């Protein structure tokens, strides 16, 4: 079932994460839907939430914010940001009509009008439950398969029914921030960017409220009260136990009263523990595929800001860069400003600096030789030292450059990254791919501080300064034969014309291989094309 929601007909109560009382959602649906509206409500049936021990509503609402151009260009595809709500809230909590609370629709309208962001689809799934107010985006034997709901039900539905381009980001606040980080860690192949606002259950500071015997006694005294007398503290504790320490025994179907074992099972699902226990291959995927991570919290939200500060350090120690910031405030009292000024700008910049996963057919045919997900990087200025020659493509003058450098006795350790670099400054936009073109190459490397080129080449050595640029980076693996030539031509002739990027002239390549020797099966060639947005 699909409903178009009028912008002014949306009335939402306060307390996206407060939970001091249940949200009262007042929704006035537009009687007549115009063809082009900002927000679409869709109800899907989630197979993952059916036949649960505790009764769950399998019919779930998704709120989908479409960009202004969605109905104007039927061929255009879009990146998607999945935005997760917190405990005690539902999807409408991100669309509040109250002052000082977040309203995604209004934020997007303003950002598009001011041209501060590129077009994207924003999807907000409803994950509210009557019995626990939320499932922590986790599969629980008794509390529901909330992880599968997002991964197996929501995402496939969106990609089957909307024009997406396989670029995905995920964001959330509090419990939703926990879910965003968890999904990025467990599914790096699905989400290339993550923004976690005041994420709960990150580390030991959050867990400190339930770690001692005296604290667990207080928790258990509260949980022993009739459920209709529970405060927000009881709701948090019960929801965590149901998600991470389920039990086959009713009526709560969770390991309560709390014991050390209950807390141990909750701790095992904290972000810091999950990250530490990540297998090496999964950690490598996280490093290479999740290229943008943002963490923030209020400076008065002491347990959470302490945890995510430590998480940023933990990620850095594992070679993963994350941006962490604090703002004046508590747990959720600045969410409106983050939605208006931070979140979508973060993803817009991230998506703009990530090349599409899908390549033209001519490149896809070469799948055995290339990295299917080329990347965007911005490199500071650097200097290449080497020897150069001019000639037509394939001429002896150019072909002998690499052998001359290799035969000179150059030590790869004198080069940054131990990589050989070749530079071509020709404007490839005018290059007609024939052997009549006179081109100029410089072959050498970026020398480490204090290093020099071999004396045998000293009278021929030149330097070339490469300015700061944004590059589209493609990677070829294997022997540099006809397939490499086809690959290179396909990038220029097929990829650039169909992409959102314009080649600004020239390129350089980095070669990694045994002793700079080309044409080995283990050879890796990274080609850097300077680009700008069209």
N, C-alpha and C positions, 0 to 999 in steps of 0.2 A: 504494500500500500504506500502510495507516495502523496505527499501533501506539500503544496507551496505555502510558505509562511510569510505573511506580510510583515514588514519590518516593524511598524509601529504597533502591531497587534500582539507583541510578545511581552508578557509581564512576568517577571521572575522575582522570587523572594531573595532576601539576603542570605549570606552564610555559605559561601561556596565550600569552605572547609570547616566552618565553625562547629556544626554538629550539636550545638547546645539544644537545639530543637530541630525536628524534621523540617526540611524545606517544604513550603506550601507553594506548589506550582500553579499559577493561574495563566492559562493559555487561551488566547482568542485567535482562532484560525481565520484567515482571510476568506471571505465568501467567494470571491472571484479571483482566480490567480492569473496574473499577467504572464505573458510568455517569458519575460526576463525578470527573474526575481533573485534576490541575493541568497536566500536560505531555503533549502529543501529539506523536508522531513520525510524520511523513509522508514518503514517498519519491516524488518527482516525476521525470519524465524531461524534461530540459532540451533543447529543440531547438537552443538557442544553443550548446551545448557538443558537439554531434555533428559528426562529420566534420572534426575538428581535425587540424592537421599533426602535433603531438605528441599521442599518445593520451590522452584524458581520459575519465573516468567520467561519462557523461551522467545517470546515476541519482543524484540528489542528495537528501540528507535535510534536512528542515526540522523544527526543534524549535519547537513552538508552545505558549506558556504562555497558557492561557485564564483569565479572571477568575472569581471564585467564582460570580458571578450568571449565567454564560453558559448553563448548563443549567437555570436556574430561570425565566428570562423569555425565551421563544422569539421575542419581538418586539423585544427590545432590541438596538441596534447599538452598536459600539465603535470607538474610535480604535485605531490600530495603531502600535507602535514596532518598527522593523526594527533589529536589533542585529547588527553585523558583527564577526566575529572577526579576529584579527591573523595575521600570517605565521607559519607553523609550527604553527598551531592548527587546530582544526575547531570545529563548532558546540558540541560537548560541553565545550569549554574554558570556556564561560560557566556551566557547571553542575557545577563541581568539588565533590567531597566532601572535599577537603583543607582544613585550616585555613589561614586567611590568603589564600585564593583565592576568586574570585567564584562565587556560586551564585545564579542568578537566581530559581529556584523558592523557595528559602528566604527570599530578600530580599522577594519579592512576598508570600509568605504572612504575613510579619511586618508589612509595610506595610499590607496589607489588614486584618489583625487589629487594628492600631492606628488604622485609619481615616485614614492619612496620605496615601493616594492614592485617586483615583477609578479605576473599572474601566477596563482597557485590555487589548488583546491584544499579546503580545510574540512576535515571530517572529525566530528565529535560523537563517539559512541556512548550510549547509555549503559552504565554498569552498576546501577543502584540495586540493592537487594533489601527486602523487607526485614529479613532476620538478622543481618549483620551490617547493613548500610553500605556494603561494598566488599568485593572479593579479592582485593590486592592484586588483581591482574595475574592470578596464580591458579594453577590447577589443584583443586582440593578434592579429596575422595568424598567428602560430604558437603562442602560449601559451594561446589560448582567449578566447572572448567573454564575459568575466566581468561586464562592465557590462550587456550584454544579458540575461545570466542573471538578474540581479536585477530589471531594469526590465521585461523582456518575458516572463519565465517565472515568477519567484517572486511578484511583486506581483499579476499577473492571477490566479494560482492562488489566493492567499489571498482576494482579493476575490470570486472566484467560489464559494468553498467555505465562507467564514465570514462572519458578520454584521458587516460593517464599516460605518463611517459617513463614509468618504472623508476623515477626518482622519488624517494620517500624520506620524510623526516618524522620524528616523533617527539612530542612534548607533553608535559603534564605538571600538575602542582600537587604537593604533599603525597598522598597515596598514588596519584597520577604521575608525579615525578619519579617515585619509586618504579612504577610500571614502565615509564619511558626508559629509564636506565637499564632495567632488567631486560627489556626487549632488545635494546641496542647491544647488550652483552651477549644475549643468547641467540640473536638473529642479526648479526652484522651484515649478512648478505642482503637483508631486507631494508635496513635503515642506515643511510649514510650520514645522517645528522641527528643529534639529540639535544633537547633543551629541557633541563630539569629544574623546576622552581620549587624551592624548599622541599626537596624530596625526603620522605620519611624512611625509616628503617635502612639507613645507610651504614651506620657503624655503632660503636659501643656507647656513645653518648646518648643516642636514642634508646638503646637497650638498658641504660643505667637505671631507668625507672622500675625495672622488674628484676633486677639482678640479685638483691639480697633477700634473706628469709623474711625480714620485717616488711619489705616492700611487697613480697608475694602474699603475706598475710593480709595486708590492706586490699590488694587486688581481689583476693578470694572472698573477703568479707563483702566487697561490693558486688561481685558476681553472684553471691548467695542471695541477694535481694531479688524480689520479683522483677521480672524484666521491664515492666512498665515504670519501675522506679530507678532504672539505670541512668547514670549520668554519662556525659561524653567519655569519661575515663573508662567506664565499663564497656562502652561500645567499642572503643579502640582496642582494648585488651581482648575482648571476645572475638572481634573480627580477625585479629592477628592469630589467635589460637585456632580458629576455624580454618583459616587459610593455610597455616603452616604446621599445625599440630592437630589434625583432625582425629576424630575418634568414632568408632562404630556404635557407641552407646549414646542414646538419647537422654534427655530431650535436646541438649545443646550440640551434640555430635562434635565436640571439641575436647581437648585434654584440659579440662577444668575440674577441680581446682588446679591452679597453676602450680607446677613443680619445677625443679631444676631441668627436668627433661623437656617440659613445655617450652621453657625459655631457650634451651639448647636448640630445639628444632626451629624456633623463630630466628635465633641468631644465625643458624646455618643458611638462612635465606636472605640475610642482610647483603647489601650490595658489596661491601668490602670483603666479606667472606667469599661470596660468589666469584668476585674478581680474582682473589688469591688462589682459588681452587680451579680456575679456568685451565683446561688442557692447553698445551703449547700451540697446537694447530688452531684452536679457537682464539687464543690470544693474538696470534698472527693475523687472523681475519679481522679482529677488532682494530688492530693497528692500521691495517691497510684499507679497510672498507668503511670504517666509521671515521670520517675525516673532519668532523666538526662536533665538538662537545662543549656545551655551555652549562654552568652550574651557578645558581645564585640563591641567596636567602637574606632575610632581614637580620640586621645586627643585634636585634633583641630576641631572635629565635635561637637562643644560645646552643641548645643541644644539636640542632640541625646544622647551623652554620659551622660549628666545630667539626661535625662529621664530614661535611662536604669539602671543607678546607683540607682535611686529612685525605679525603678521597682524591682531590686534585693532585696532592703529593704522591699518593699511591699510584695513580695513573701515570704521572711523570716518571716514576721509578721504573715503570714497565715500558717506557718509551712512547706513551700516549699523551698527546697534548690536550689539556682541557682548560677552558677559560673559567675562572671562578671570580665572582664579585659579590659584595655585600651592599645592601642599600639600607637607609634608615627605616626601621620598622620591625614588625613582628612576623608572624607565620604567614599571613595571607592578606595583610592590609595594603599591599602595594601591587596586587595582581592586575588591577586595572591599568596601572602605569606600565607594567611589563608587557601586557597585551598591546597597549597603544604604542609603545616606544622601543621595544626590544625584540620580542619573540619572532614576529613575522619578518622584520628586517634581517634578523639573524639567518632565517631560512632562505630568504630571497638572495642574500649574498652567497650563502652556501650553494644553493642550486645553480646560481650563475657561474660559480667556479667549479662545477662538476659537469663533465661532459656526458651527453646521453649514453646510456648503457647499450642502446641498440645502434648498430652500425649499418651502413649501406650493404646491400647484398654482395657487392664485389669484395668488400672487406670480410664479410661473414664467411665467404668461400675460402678464406685463408685462415680459418679458425685454428688450424694446427700451429700457426706461426706467430700469433699476436695475443696481446693482452686485450680481452674483450671490453675492458672498462678503462679507456684512456682517461687521464686526469688533467686537472688544471692546476698549475703551480705559479706562484709569483716568486721570481728569483732576483736577489739584489745584483747590482753590477759586479762583473768579475772580468779578469783578464786572461786571455788564452795566449800561450807562448808556443810557437811551432814553426814549421816551414810551409811555404805556400807555392802554388802554381796555378796557371790558368790554362784553359783549353776547353774543348767540347766534351760533353759527357762520355766517359769511357775512353778518353784519349790516354796515351801512355804517360803524358805529363802528370795527369791526375792519378792514374792507377798506381804510379810508383811512389806516391807520397807515403802511404802507410808502410810499405817495405823499407823505405829509407829511414823512417823514424824507428821502426823496429830494429833495424840493423845498427843503429847508432849506439846501442847499449843503454838506452834510457831506462832508468829504474822506476817501475810503476809506483814505488813508495814515495817518489818525489812528486807525484801527482795527487791532487785531491780526489778522494774516492777511488784512487787507483784506476781511474778511467781515462782512456784516450778520448780526445774531443776533436771533432771535425766541424768547421764553420764554413757556411756558404752565405754570402751576403746578397746574392742575386734576388731581385724582386720576382718571386715565383708566380705572381699574378700574371706576368707577361711571358712566362716560360712556356714554350709550346711542346716540350717533351720530345724534341728531336735532337739529333747529334750535330745540329748546325749552331746550337747555342754556345757561345763562349762564356764559361763560368769560372769563378775563382774560388779555390778552396784553401783553407789553412788547416793543417793537421798537426796536433800536438796535445797539450793538456793545460789545465789550470795548476800551475806549480804551487806547492806548499811554500810557506815563508822560508826564505834562505836557499831554496833549491834552484838549480840552473839546468838548462838544456845541455846535453853532452857537447864536449869541446869540438867533436868532429863536425857538428852542425852550427858552430858559433857564428860563422860568417854568413850563414843563411837564415839565422833565426830572426823572426819578427814577432811582434806582439799585436794583439787586437783587443780593444776594450769592448766588452759586451754590456750595453746599458741595462738598467732594471727593466724587466718585461714580465708580462703574463704570458705563459706558454701553454699550448695544448701539447700534451706529452703522449706519444704513442710508443709502444714497445714491441720489438720484433725479436724472436728467439730462433736460433739455428743458423744454418749455413747461409751466407749472403749470396744467393744465386738468383735465378729468375723470379722466384716467389717474393724475394725482398723487393725487387724492382716493381712487381705488380702491386705489392702492398703499398709502397711509397706512392705510386701513381694513383692508386685508389683513394688514398687520403686526400690528395690534391684535387683530383678530378671529380670525386663522388662525395667525399665526406664534407669538405668545406662548403660546396655550393648548397648543401641541404642542411647545414648546421646554422646555429645562431651566431657564429663567429666568423670574423673576417681575418684572413691572414695578412699581417702587416709587413711581410717581406723578409726573405732570408730564413735561415734555420741553423740549428747546430745539433749535433748528435753526440751522445756519449756511448762509447763502446766498452763493454766489460767482457773479458775473456782471458784465457790462459796466456800470460805474457804478451798481451796486446796482439796476439796472433788471430787474425780474422778467419772466418769460415770454419769454425768448429761447431759441433752440435751444441756445445755449452755456451756459445757466443750469445750475448745479449746486446741489442742495439736500441737505445732510447733516442727518439727523434723529438726535438723541441721546436715547435713552430710558434713564433711570436704571434699573438692574436689580440683582437679587441672585439667587443660586442658589436654586432651589425646595427 
